[in-house]
Amino acid sequence: MRLRIGEQADADLDDIWMFILRESGSAEIATRALKRITEAFNLLVRYPLVGRNQGSARYPDLRRYPSGRYVIHYRVANEALQILRVVHGSRVDFVKVPGE
């Protein structure tokens, strides 16, 4: 299965890295945090159904999976795992996922 990171998810990862850099003052800490998230992407590629189903009428295959303080929103379609959003857990219920 291929991994595809959507445009919004890519922007989310950039924002997460910058936020952690500003808060911690350390690029190393920010990079380690992103590495943990991307390691979760690899787990999801191997076990795509491990995430909790958050399906909607439009996207019944929408799922989410926690990675530390963050939540990965994804779906499996066309033999690919598509990462749609990566958001802080405190924002998970307030963030619009593409296609919802």
Secondary structure, 3 states (H helix, E strand, C coil): CEEEECHHHHHHHHHHHHHHHHHHCCHHHHHHHHHHHHHHHHHHHHCCCCCEECCCCCCCCEEEEEECCEEEEEEEECCEEEEEEEEEHHHCCCCCCCCC
